[in-house]
Amino acid sequence: MNAYDEYMKGIVQPMRQELVDAGFTELTTADEVNEFMATTKGVSLVVINSVCGCAAGLARPAVREAIKEVKPDHLVTVFAGQDREATEAMRGFFEEIPPSSPSIAILRDGQLEYFIPRDQIEGYPVEQIQEHLTGVLKQACGQ
């Protein structure tokens, strides 16, 4: 691993940990993503995490609050720009959606049901993003 990669690994660790502490499982390889997608049943919340300010100040806080109200069956995350193969593999399951990070996907039995791209996160108040996601999760989880 080169010095840049080592530096970035240290920088992003708290950004990863924020979601792990909230109950998310990190998928860091394409194999982990493919296995998850092949075997998962029920409703999954997938966060495509990133280092940008809108991930830190908007997406992650909104997600953490939304899952306090409605918790889907599975919580997983991939990290764009860090775990490139895992992120590419996850995005491959919703190819019709342009790459966007941060972003939030709701899946049912591994099939995309709803997607919140960066342009519906950046520039919006965290409360509005949380309400949007909570509403989608309530519908997806039948609440």
SVG drawing of the C-alpha trace seen along z (x, -y; Angstrom):
<svg xmlns="http://www.w3.org/2000/svg" viewBox="-48 -24 52 41">
<polyline fill="none" stroke="black" stroke-width="0.4" points="0.0,0.0 1.4,-3.4 1.6,-6.4 -1.5,-8.1 -3.6,-5.0 -2.5,-4.6 -3.2,-8.3 -6.7,-8.0 -7.4,-4.8 -6.8,-6.7 -8.8,-9.7 -11.9,-7.7 -11.9,-5.4 -14.2,-7.6 -16.5,-8.0 -16.8,-4.2 -17.2,-3.8 -20.1,-6.2 -22.3,-3.7 -20.8,-0.6 -21.6,-2.0 -25.2,-2.5 -25.5,1.2 -24.3,1.3 -22.2,4.0 -19.4,2.9 -19.0,4.7 -15.4,4.0 -15.0,6.4 -16.9,7.3 -17.2,10.9 -18.9,9.6 -21.3,7.5 -22.1,10.4 -22.7,12.8 -24.9,10.4 -27.0,9.6 -27.3,13.3 -28.5,14.4 -30.3,11.5 -34.0,11.7 -36.3,8.9 -35.7,5.1 -32.1,3.8 -30.8,0.3 -27.6,-0.3 -25.6,-3.5 -23.0,-4.4 -20.7,-6.3 -18.2,-9.0 -15.7,-11.5 -17.6,-14.6 -19.2,-17.1 -22.7,-16.1 -22.1,-12.6 -20.7,-13.8 -23.2,-16.5 -26.3,-15.2 -26.5,-11.6 -25.0,-9.7 -26.8,-11.8 -30.1,-11.4 -29.7,-7.6 -28.7,-7.2 -31.9,-9.0 -34.2,-7.3 -33.2,-3.8 -34.1,-4.7 -37.7,-5.0 -37.8,-2.2 -35.2,0.5 -35.1,2.7 -33.9,6.3 -30.4,5.5 -28.1,2.4 -25.1,2.5 -22.6,-0.1 -19.9,-0.4 -17.4,-3.3 -17.1,-5.1 -13.5,-6.1 -12.1,-3.7 -13.5,-0.2 -13.7,-0.7 -14.4,2.9 -17.2,3.3 -18.8,0.0 -18.6,0.9 -20.1,4.3 -23.0,2.7 -23.7,0.1 -23.8,3.0 -27.0,4.2 -28.7,0.9 -27.0,0.0 -29.8,-2.1 -28.9,-4.7 -25.9,-6.9 -23.1,-6.6 -23.8,-8.9 -22.1,-9.3 -23.3,-9.6 -26.5,-7.8 -29.0,-5.6 -30.7,-2.5 -33.6,-0.5 -33.7,3.1 -36.2,5.9 -34.8,9.4 -31.8,7.9 -33.8,5.9 -33.7,2.1 -37.0,0.6 -36.0,-3.0 -32.9,-5.2 -31.9,-8.6 -29.1,-10.1 -26.6,-12.8 -28.7,-15.5 -31.6,-14.7 -29.1,-14.9 -26.7,-17.8 -28.3,-21.2 -31.2,-19.8 -31.7,-20.1 -30.8,-16.9 -34.3,-16.7 -35.9,-16.7 -33.6,-13.9 -34.4,-11.9 -38.1,-12.4 -37.8,-11.4 -35.9,-8.2 -38.1,-7.4 -41.2,-7.6 -39.6,-5.3 -38.6,-2.8 -42.0,-2.8 -43.5,-1.9 -40.9,0.7 -41.1,2.3 -44.9,2.2 -45.3,-0.2"/>
</svg>
